[in-house]
């Protein structure tokens, strides 16, 4: 495995951490800027929406720029966006800074995935994508506790200063250790967007959307679920998040390694089936902590194991538009999180949080159908037997 993949993983971790790092300090932000907690919460919403829609657009706009140069430019913008948060005098400025950091981080994660896939041998591509996605999943898992710790100790601006400092190290790492990576063959914007008309491509993105929707229907409300079904203490809730986080971080590597060894299609099917089984089962495992922990680990691992085989598959079936497909897929992932969280909120309001897992399971059942739709036709070449 090319060691530069690990550098790209670090970069993806740094830029991915900014999304949820504010989640644990919303009350501090609201109090300091004299806004409501709901307004503070919009800082997370606007980030997710900007991330989802800016990734494919920026990938197209910057498609002619050499990859290392583009990464450095975008990292500088990302750094400045976080400095702007540190010095922001008002909610409006902080809101704009969140948009800027979301747009730059969305492009950076796409660049990290695509570069990692291109600098390794084809047989290691799924593993490289999985390792980079470990950085993303780790950042989402660790973002909240890191923000909470720094925010409570030094104020809500401190976490963003921390990210700004880490981004400087990322800039240095990319500048000194990454070689130039030429952009892929250029095709027209309409042809890239038109690639979604290809059924295999379209249903691959729908699979990601449905999968993450089902996941978020429960995960977004994991705290009330655990408290309601297990009468859990705050300490046990923290333990649950830690276990889930550790499992999620390893899930990306497991999905990537499995994709390289067993093929993209069997890995994709297996991940969705195991995930669906786990999310359907978890409400019935809450009576016993050990059984619950086992199911939780399976759920956590599978939640991030789908991205490597599916993105590797997209890079096979849409070689000319590989970069934009990774962007579209990340957009589908974030839109799925937003949609699933909304569905989960409706379920809680209309019934009870105990039903969130079941609703999420039924949504992921649909993902099994769309995965079959995208992968039922094999492609030629060496990948024929692996997919």
N, C-alpha and C positions, 0 to 999 in steps of 0.2 A: 504494500500500500504506500503510495506517495505521501511523504510526511507533510506536504503542503496542504493536504486535505484537512489535517488537524488544525492548521492555521486558519483555514476557512471556517472550520467548526467554531473556533474561538470567536471569530468575527461575527458569525451568525448568532452566537450566544449573547455577545455584547449588544448587538442591534435588536435582537429579539426581546431582551429584558425590558426595554423601555415601554412595551405595550401595557403590561400589567403591574409595573413597579409602583404605579400610583394608586393601585387598588386598595392597599392597606392604609393609605394616608389621606384618603378623601376628606375625612373630617378635619384634618389639619389644614388642608388646602382651603376648604370652605370657611373655616374660622379666620384664617389669615387674610383671605381676599374678600371676606364678608359677602359670601354667596351661599345659596342653599346647597344641601347635600345632593339634591337632584341635579343642579347645575354642575356640580363637581363631577358627578357620575357621567355627564355628557362628554367629559374629557376622555373617557374610555370608549364610549360609543363612536365619537368622531374619529378616533384613531383606527378602530376596526373597519369602519366604512371607507375611510381614506385609503387604508392599506389594501382593501379588497379591490377598489376601482383604479388605484394609481399604478399597481404593479404591471398589468398588461399595457397600459398607456405609455408608461415610462420605458418599458422594454422595447416598444416600437420606436419611440422617439429617439432613443439612444442606441439603436441597433447597429449604427455604423462606427461607433467609437470602440477603440481597442479596450479589451476587458479590464486589464490592470489599471489603465489610466482612468477608466470610468469608475472603477471601484474606489480609487483614491479620491476622485472628485466628490463622489457621493458620500464617502466617509467624512470628508471635510464639512459638507453640508449637514450631515448628521451631527457632527460635533458642535457646529454653530447653533443648531436647533436646540440642543441641550443646554448650551451656555445661555441661550435666550430664555429658557425656562428658569434658570438659576437667577437671572436678573429681572425677570418679568415683573412689572409694577402693577399689572392688572389681569383680570380674568381673560379679557380679550386678547392680550398679548400671549398669555399662556395657551389659549385655545389655538391661536395661529401657529405657535411653536409645536403643538401636538400634531397639527396637520403636516407641518414640514418634516417632523421626525418620522411620522407614519409613511409619508411618501418616500423618503430616502431609505428607510429600513426595508420597505417592501421591495425596492429595487436591489438592495444589497443582498437580501436573502436569495433572491432569484439568481443573482450573479454568483453567489457562493455555491449554490446547487449546481448550476450549469458548469462553472469552472471546475468543480470537484469531479464532475462526471467526465469532463473532457481531458483532464490531466492524468487519469489512470487508464490502465488497460481495460478494454471492454468487459472482460470477465469480472472485474472488480467494481463496475459502475454502480450496481445496486448497493453494494456495501458502502461506497463513497457517499452516495446520496443519503443512506441511512445514518452515517456518522455525522454528516452536516446537520441532518434533522435532529440528531441527538442534542446538538447545540441549541436549536430552536426550542425543542421540548423542555430542555433543562432551564432555559431562560424564562419560559412561561411558568414553570413550576416554582422556580426560585425567585422570580421577580417580586411577588407579594411579600414574602418574609424579608427579603433584602431591603425593599422599600420601607417596610414597617420598622425594621431595626434602625436604619439610618435616619428615618424620619422622626422617630421618637427620641433619638439621641441628639440630633443636630438640627432638626427642623425639616419641613417637607422639601426644601430645595436641595438638601444634601444628596439624596439619591440620584438626582440628575447631574450633579457635579461629579459624583462617582462614575456615572456612565460616560460623561464627557472625558474624564481622565482615562478610562479604559479604551475609549475610542481613539485617543492619541496613540496608545500602545498598538492598537489595531492598524492604524495608519503606518506606523513604523514597521510593523511586521510585514504588511503587504508590500511596502516600498522596498524593503531589503531582501525579502525571501521569495516573493512571487515573480515569476518571469512573465513576459508579455504573452497575452492570449488573444489571438486574432478573433474578431467577430465572425460569426457564422455567415454563410452566403446570404446576401440580401435579397429579399423578395418584397413585393408590394404590401402596403398596409392592408388593403382589401383582401389580398390572398391569405394573409395571416388570420384576419378575422373570419374569412370564409372557411378556414380550416375546421371551424366548429360545425360545419355542415356534414363533415365526415362522421358517420354514426359512432365509430369506435372512439373517436376523440370526444365527441359530445357526451356520450354515456359514461366515459371515464371521469369527466368532470362532475357529472350528476352523481356518480357513485361517491365521490369525495364529499359533495354537498350533503347527501342523505346520511352518509356515515357520521359526519361531524354534527349534523343536526340531531341524530339520535343520541350521540354521546353527550352533547351539551344540554339536552333536555333533562338529564340527571345531574351531570357534573356541575353545572352552574348553580345547582341547589343542593350540593352534596352536604353542606353543613346542616341545613334544616332536616334533610333526609336522615342523616346519622343521629341527630338529636331526637328526632321523632320516633324512629324505629328502634333505637338502641338506648335511648335515654342517656346519651353520651355526655361526658363532661367536656369542658373546653380542652383539657389536656388530651383526651382521647381523640377529639376532633383533629387536633394538631398532628397526632400520631397517624391518623387515617390519611391526611394530606401528605405526610412525609412518605408513607408506604406507597401511596398512589404515585407520587412524584418520582420516587426511585424506580418504580416499575415502568413508568412512562418514558423516562430517560433511556432505559435499556431497550425499550420497544422498537425505537428507530433502528438500532443496530441489528436487532433480531430480524426485523423485516427485511433489511438490506441484505444480510448474510443469507437468509432463506431464499430471497429472490435470486441471488447469484447461484446458489446450490441447486435449488429445486425448480426454479423457473418463476416467472412473474405471475402466470395464471394460477397455478396451484397455491402459491403464497397468498395471492389476493383473496381467493375463495376461502382459504383456511382462516385467514385473519378475520374476515367479516363473520364467518360462522362462529368462531370462538368468541368474538366480541359479542355477538347477538346472544349466544348462550349465557355469557357472563352477566350481561345487563338484565336479561330476563330472570336469571337465578338470584341475583343479589338481594332482592327483597325477602327471599325465603331463606337467606343465610344469616340474617341479622340476629337470630336467636343464639348463635354460638360465635364468639370472637375469632376462634381459629378458622372455622369454615368461612366466615365473612372475609377474613384477611386473605385466604387463598383465592376466593372469587375476585376480591378487590385487585390483587396482583395481576390476575389474568386480564381483567378489564383494563387496568392501567397499561399493561404491556401492549395489548392489542390496539388501544386507542391511538398509538403513534406508530404502529407497525405497518399500517396500510400505505403511508405516503411513499416510502422508497420503491416498492414494487410497482405502484401505479404510476409514479413519475418516470421511472425507468421505462415502463411500457409506453408511455406517451412519447418519450424520446425515440422509441423504436418506430412507432406507427406514424409519427409526424416529424421526421428528421429535419425537414426544411424549416419547420416552425418550432423547433424544440424549446427555445428560450421562452417564446410567448406561451407555449403550452404549460411550462412550469409556472409562469405568471398567472395564467388562467386557473391553474389548479390550486395555487395558494389563495387566489381570490375566492374560489369555490369553498375552500376550507374555512375562511373567515366569515363568508356569508352563511355557511352552515352553522357556525358557532352562534352568530346573531339570531338566525332563524330558530335554532333549537332552544336557545335561551328564552326566546319569546313564547314558543310553544310550552316550554316548561312552566313559565310564569302563568299562562292561561290554565294549565292543569292544576296548579296549586290554588288558584283563585276559585276554580269551579268545583274541585274535588278535594284532593289531599296530595301532599308531596310523596306519599307512599306509592302513588300511581305513576310517578314520573319515569321510573325505570321501565315499566311496562310500555308506556307510550314511546319511549326512546327505542325499545326493542322492536316495536312494530315498524318504526321508521327505518331502522337498519335492515329489516327484512326486505324492504324495497330496494336497498342498496345491493342486496344479493342479486336481485333481478336485473338491475342496471349493469352490474359487473358482468353478468352472463351476456348481456346484450353487447357489451364492448369487446369481450374477449372470446366470443364464440368463433370468430374468424381468425385463423392463424395468418401470420405474415411469412414472407419467404426468407431465404437466407439461413444463416447459422442459428437465428433465434427461433426458428420454426418449432423445434422440439422443446424449447425451454418455456415458451409462452403458453 
